[in-house]
Amino acid sequence: MECLRCKAEMKHYKFNGNFEIYGKEHDPGNGYARRRLPHNPHSVYVCEKCGYMELSTKNCENEDI
């Protein structure tokens, strides 16, 4: 992925922090309880050139070194 600041190639790493970010409460229907869907980050993109970081909800399959 390209850095938004300096256009260098960013590295992709796993992220195991839990921020507990949830969407708006909704009713799924069919007798299920009301719930909120999680939107927690699972990976991070890091630019080694300028230090910019971007969180992603997608899993990182192949981590960079």
DAFENTA-V178600 format. One record per residue. N is the residue number from 1. SS is DSSP state (h for helix, s for strand, l for the rest). PHI is phi in whole degrees, 0 to 359 (* if undefined). PSI is psi as a letter, one per 30 degrees, with the letter a starting at -180 (none if undefined). Layout:
N_SS_PHI_PSI ; N_SS_PHI_PSI
This chain:
1_l_*_k ; 2_s_271_k ; 3_l_295_k ; 4_l_288_f ; 5_l_276_e ; 6_l_245_f ; 7_l_69_g ; 8_l_282_l ; 9_s_283_k ; 10_l_267_l ; 11_s_262_l ; 12_s_247_k ; 13_s_227_l ; 14_s_290_l ; 15_l_225_k ; 16_l_246_g ; 17_l_282_l ; 18_l_237_j ; 19_l_272_f ; 20_l_55_h ; 21_l_264_j ; 22_s_235_k ; 23_l_281_a ; 24_l_296_k ; 25_l_294_k ; 26_s_218_l ; 27_l_256_j ; 28_l_287_f ; 29_l_82_a ; 30_l_55_h ; 31_l_81_g ; 32_l_282_l ; 33_l_291_l ; 34_l_297_k ; 35_s_208_l ; 36_l_236_k ; 37_l_273_k ; 38_s_285_k ; 39_l_229_h ; 40_l_282_k ; 41_l_288_k ; 42_l_242_f ; 43_s_208_l ; 44_s_222_k ; 45_s_257_k ; 46_s_233_k ; 47_l_262_j ; 48_l_286_f ; 49_l_283_e ; 50_l_245_f ; 51_l_91_g ; 52_l_294_k ; 53_s_230_k ; 54_s_222_k ; 55_s_277_l ; 56_s_223_k ; 57_l_276_f ; 58_l_274_k ; 59_l_286_k ; 60_l_265_j ; 61_l_279_e ; 62_l_237_j ; 63_l_291_k ; 64_l_280_l ; 65_l_276_none
